[in-house]
Amino acid sequence: MTWTPLDCHAHSTWSDGQLNLDDVLVAVRARGVRPSIADHVSRDVVGAVDSLEQVEAYLIALEQRDTGRSAEFCWHDSLWREIPPDVLGRFTHTVGSLHAVWLPNGTLQRVFTRSWPDGLTPHDYVVALLHNLERLAAEMPIDLVAHPTLLPIPLRAIPAEELWTEADEARMVAAFLASGLVFEVSSRYRPHERLVRRAVEAGVRLSLGSDGHAAEQVGVITFSLALTRALGVPDEDLYDPAVHGRRGL
């Protein structure tokens, strides 16, 4: 059989996507990519699946279609802690995201904001992100981490190789390796090559993800696939839950 790439992370109108389920599937397949729907399941995303009753309805809708069945949970939101294991088992895979991180002073720094706390340096934030990631790896019942290097808006203009030290990168890779979590190479929020190379050399499994919300985004994994191939990752080693299974299941 010919290998076909899998987009592990695309959104529909079940959360903040612009296309309904069926239109997402058509758009992704038109790009020669297999689809997975990973809508937000969170009380902290506007329009998301935000209750256990909605999770059930969402799963029923996915189970009626030929697609990967996923959910994107926010680390800082507690809804994922309330979902029973048997319900989690109905997903083909689950995704966790650091859309906000807890700072040492107990406050929450969100990534989709331009506000920035006084006294917090860019590297302080990276250290806090790594601490949150390590907690996520220990506590969240997920299979992969979406866009692991996603930063708050005020930090995004800083070159990644300057913001991240090699020790920071080694710490992130160690968290993935020890937990068995999959590292998403996002085509939307792109990780820097030095970090992904370090992950590959350590043996961390990678996934492809568009994080698409619109017709021109879903299934677009060109950057992700080009980078993994440039780093020598065999296509067949890229995460596919039907092949590689799920963490802890």
Residue, then its C-alpha position, 0 to 999 in steps of 0.5 A: m500500500t502507498w503511504t499517505p500522510l495523516d493530518c492529526h490536528a484539524h478543526s471544524t465548526w464543532s469548535d472554532g473552525q470555519l467548515n463543518l465536519d464533512d467539508v473538512l474531510v473533503a478539503v483534507r482528502a483533496r490535498g492527498v492527506r488523511p484527515s483527523i478532526a481535533d476540535h477544542v474540548s475546553r471551557d476556555v475556548v469560545g465555541a468549543v465542546d465544553s461539557l461531558e454531554q457535548v463530548e458525547a455528541y461530538l464523538i457520535a458525530l465523529e464515529q459516523r464518519d471515516t476520519g481520525r477522532s481526536a480532541e484538543f484539550c487545554w492544559h490549563d483548563s480542567l475539563w479533560r480531568e472530568i472525562p472518563p477513561d472509557v470515553l477517552g478510549r473512543f478517540t483514535h488519539t488525543v491532543g494536549s496544548l499549552h495555550a496558557v502556562w502557569l507562572p511561578n507566582g501562580t498567575l496564568q500567561r496566555v499565548f493569544t494576548r499582547s499583554w505581558p507581565d512586568g518583570l517576566t523575561p522571555h527566558d523566564y517564560v520558556v522555563a515556565l513553559l518547560h515546567n508546565l510541559e513536564r507537569l502535562a506529561a505526567e498528568m494529562p491522558i493525551d497522546l501528542v502535544a500540539h505546537p509545543t513551542l507556541l509562544p505568547i504574541p510578544l515573544r514571537a518576533i524573537p529568533a527561536e535559536e536565541l530564545w531557546t538555549e540548548a539546555d532548554e531544548a534538551r529539557m523539552v526533548a527529555a520530557f517527550l522521551a520519558s513520557g512517550l508523548v508525540f511531538e507535533v511538527s505544526s505547519r501553522y506554529r512552526p518549531h525551529e529545526r534545531l529543536v526538532r533535530r534534537a528530538v529526532e536524534a533522541g528518538v522522539r516520535l513526531s506527528l504532522g499537524s495543520d492546526g487548520h481552521a479554514a478551507e485554505q488551512v486544513g490538511v496543509i502539512t507541507f512544512s511539517l512533512a518537508l522538515t521531517r523528511a529533511l531530518g531523515v525521518p521515514d514517513e512510516d515512522l510519523y505518528d499514526p495511532a492505527v499503527h503506533g497505538r496510544r500512550g497508556l492504552 
